[in-house]
Amino acid sequence: MPKITVHEYKENQRDEWEDFVSNSNNGTMFHNQSFLDYHEKGKFNFHHLMFRDSDELVGIMPGGLQDNGSVFWSPIGASYGSIVTKDIPFNLALDIFDSFLDYSREHNYRELYLIPPPLIYSHVYNQHVEYAMLYRKADFELHYISHAVPLTKGNYFNNIDAKARRIIRKIIREDKIKVVESTDYEAFYPILEKNKAKFNVKPTHSLRDLYNLQELMPENLKLFLAYHEAKPIAGSLLFLANKKVALCFYIMLLYEYNHLHPAFIVQSESIRWAQENGYEWFDIGVSQDTTAEDPMAPAQSLIYFKERFNARGILRSTYHFKLQD
């Protein structure tokens, strides 16, 4: 029988939780209570879990309940969740996961959905927890394709395709677009809304959400704005997910300025900043066609744009368990 105990997180354990995420192998800002605090109270039925071997904390998992408490999701209200650990051996990973399955059955959960961060977010590559899930016969709800740029070898700019380099050099030479670091979300958000409306979707975050996140986690957000004749025409918002990966959560432009190629210079400057600040990967996010009936349908033109910056395909998978009919 597993020796790991599982209990629900309590607010007085916040410091222990946050310290564990900071010192973990695969934790991200999305696992922090300080990130989840940006949601209005009562929006989600949060049910975060902590895993202990005797008194030692060996894992945490943010999550929540849906469908009258019968379905457990990790995460709720964030991009990545699932079980966060240190660089642990397989037997401990299996014990932790088996304890979670026992806990889920005891609480009569019907289904479980877990979305771990992709492997590039781990400081030491280790997929023991994912293998434990598969060994216990997990299936998959969905796979999304993300794209990420490796930053550890040479100047990132030399790895961009030749045409993109020419476009970026031309923008710099003509000096018509200035990219600056900013916290002016009032200038950024209308670009974001207008860009999303083109695809009949709304931004994941409201303007208030972004200001809340900026207040809660100022060290984890980095906003870049591109100006043409003093007018903001494009921007990118990075979520500095952990010490290894900078995630470009949004990259947006006003399409009437597309002929100036502002997305190229914004992307280039964002990647340059990430490399100069020691990040190993620049995650450009998922590349799905949001207009397609199939949620896994790839957005081919978006993928092509990302590949021009030397991005590689990275799977973002949702693990699924059906415990009851």
N, C-alpha and C positions, 0 to 999 in steps of 0.2 A: 504494500500500500504506500502511496506517496506520503512523504513526511512533511510536506509543505502545507502550511496553513494559509487560508485566504480570508481576508476581511475587507469590509467596505471602508474606503478612505473617509476620515473625519477632518474637519477644518483645522483642528489643533495639531494635525500631522503635516501641515503645509510645508514647513521648513524641511522636514525629513524627506518629503516627496520631491521638492525642488532640488535638494542637494543630490538625491539619487539620480534624477534625470541629468543633472550637470556632469556627474561622474560616471555615467553609463556608457555602454558601447554603442548603442543605437538610438538614444533619445534625441528628440528634436524639440524645438520651441512649441510645437503643436501638442506635446505631452505635458507641458508646464501648466500648472493651475493658473499662473499669471496670464497665460494666453487665453485659457477658457473663460477667464473672468470678463472678457469683453462682451460676452453675451448677456442680455438682460436676464435677471433672475427669473426663473420659472419658464424660460423658453424651452429648455430641454430637461428631461428627467435623467439627470446625471447619476451614474452609479459606478464610481471609480474603485478599482481594486488594488490591494497591496498583498504581496506574497512574502511569507516569512519562513525561514528555516530556523526553528527555535525563535530567538529574538532578533536574528539578523534579517534585515530587509534584502531580499534577493530579486525582487521584480515588482514592477508597478504596471498598471494598465488603465488609462482613462477610458471611459465608456459611458453608456447610458442605455435606458430601456425604452422600447417602443411596443405598440400593439398591446396595451394594457399590461405591460411588464413581462410579456412572454418572449420578446426578441431582444437580444443583447447586441449592441453595436459598439465597436471600438475602431475609430472614434465616432463621437457625435459632436458636430460643431467644429470640426477641424479636418485637416487634410490627411494626417497619418495618426494611427493609434497602435493597437495590438500591444504585446508584452514587451516592456523595456527591461533589459538586463545589462549586466556587465559582460565581459568576454568569458562566458561560462562553458563548462563541458556539457556534452550531450545528456548525460544522465540527469544533471540538474535541470536542463531545459525540459526534458521529458517529465520529470517530477512536477515542475511548475505547471506545465500544461495539463497534465493529468489532474492536478488539484483544481485547476480551473474547470475542467469538464465535470468533476465531481460536484463542485460548487454550483455549476449551472444546472445539473440534474436535481440537486437538492432544492433549488429555487424554481424548479419547473419551467425553465426556459425552453421554448420550443425550437428556436434557431439562434445561431451565433454568426456574426459577420465581423471579420477582423481585417483591417487594412494596415499592414506594417509598412514602414518606410522602405523604399528600395534599398538594395544592398549598398549602394554608394554612400548612404548616410551612416554606415557603420564605420567606426574608427579602425577596428580590426574586422576583416571580412569573416563573418561567422553566421551561418544560417541554421544553427541547431534548433532554434525555436520553430522556424518554418518547416524543417524536416519533421520535427515532433508532430506538428499539425497534420502533415501529409501521412505520416506513419499511423496516426489515429484516424485516417480516412477522411480528411477534409476534401471537399471539392472546391470549385471556384465559382463565384457568382459572375465576375467580370475580370478581364484584363484590360487595362488602358496602356497606351504607349506614351511614355514621356521621352523627352530628349534632354541630354545633359552634355556639356562641353568639358572634357578633361583639361585641367589647368596645370598639371605638374611638369610637363615637358616643354621647355622653350617658351618663347614669347607667343602668346595665344594668337596674335595678329598674323604671324607667319603661317598659321594653320587654317586661316579663313580662305575660302576659294578666291581665285584671282579676280573675278569680276566684282565680288563684294569688296575686296581690298581697293580696287580702283574707285568704286563709288565712295567709299569712306575717305580715301585720300582726296578726292575731288571736293567733298564737303568741307574737309579741313582746310584745303587750299583756298576755296572761295570764301570761307569764313562767314557764311550766311546763317549758320545755325550754331547756337551756343548750348552746350549741355552742362547743367550745373546741378550740384547736390542741393536738395531742398527739403523743407517740411511743409510746403504750401499745397496741402491736399485740396484746398478750395480751387486752385488752378488746375490740379490734376484730375479731379473727379468729373468735371463736365466732359473732358476728353474720353475718360473711361466710359461714362454713360452713353455718349454718342457712338463710340466704337461698338459697344455691346449691342446697342439697339439695331445696328446694321444686321445682326444675326438673330434678332428677336429674343434676346436674353438680357437679363439684368446682372450687374456685378454681384459677386459673392458677398461683398461687404458694402454696407452703406457708408456714406461720408462720416457719419457719427462713429461707425465701427472703426474706421481707419484712425480717427482721432483718439478713440479709446485705446486702440492698440499702441499708438504712438506714445500715449501717456503710460500705459502699463509696461511696455517693453521697448523703450526708445533705442536700446542697443541692438535690437533685432530687426529694425526696419531701416531701409535705405531707399530714399526716393530720388530719382533723377528726372529732371525736366529739360526738354529741348525747346529753345526759344528761337523764333524767327521774327526779326523786327519787333522785339519786346513782347511778342505774343507766344504763349505756350502752345505748341503744336503736336507734341508727343511726350511720352514719359514711360518710365519703367519703375515698378516698385519691387524691391527685393525684400524677401523674408530671409534673414540670416538664420537658417534653420538650426544649425549647430556649427561647431568650429571647422567642419569639413566641407559643408555644402551651403552655397548661396542659391536660394530659390527665387527665380524671377516669376513672381506670382502674377504680375500684370505687365504687359508691354502694349502700349496704345499709341495711336496717332490720329490726327484729323485727316480724313481721306482727301480733302481738298488740297492738302499739301503733300500728297503722296509723291508727286513729281520731284520733290526735293529729297526724297528718300530719308526722312528723319528716323524711321525705325532702324535703319542700318547704323547710324551714328549713336543712337541711344543704346542699342544692343552692344555695340562695340565698346562704348565707354563703360557700360555696366560690367561687361566681362573683364575689361582691363582693371577696373577697380577691384573686382573679386580676386583676380590673380595677384595683384599687388598687395592685397591684404591677407594673403596666405591660404585662401580657399583652394581645395583640390578639385572641386567640381562646381560647375555653374549649371544648375537645373533650370531648364526653360519651361518646364511644366508639361502637362498632358497635351496631346495633339489630336483631339477627337473632333469629328464633324458633328457639331451640336444640332445641325438641321436634319440629320439622318435618323431614320427609324431605329436602326441598329446602334445602340449606345457605344459599341466598340468600333464603329466605322472611323477610319483614319481621315484626318484632314490633310490631303496630299500636298496642297500648296503651302500650308503651314509647316509641314514636315520638311519640305524642300527649303524653305527659308531658314529653318533651324540647322539643317545639314550644311548650309553654306557657311555656318560658323563652326563647323567641325563637330557638330553634336552627334551623339550616339544614342541609339534607342535603348530605353530603360523601361522594364515592365513595372507597372503599378497594379498589383493584384489584390482582389478581395477574396479572402478565404471564407468558406461557408460550411457550417455544420448544421445538419438537421437532426435534432435530438428527439423530436416527437412528430407524429403525423398530424 
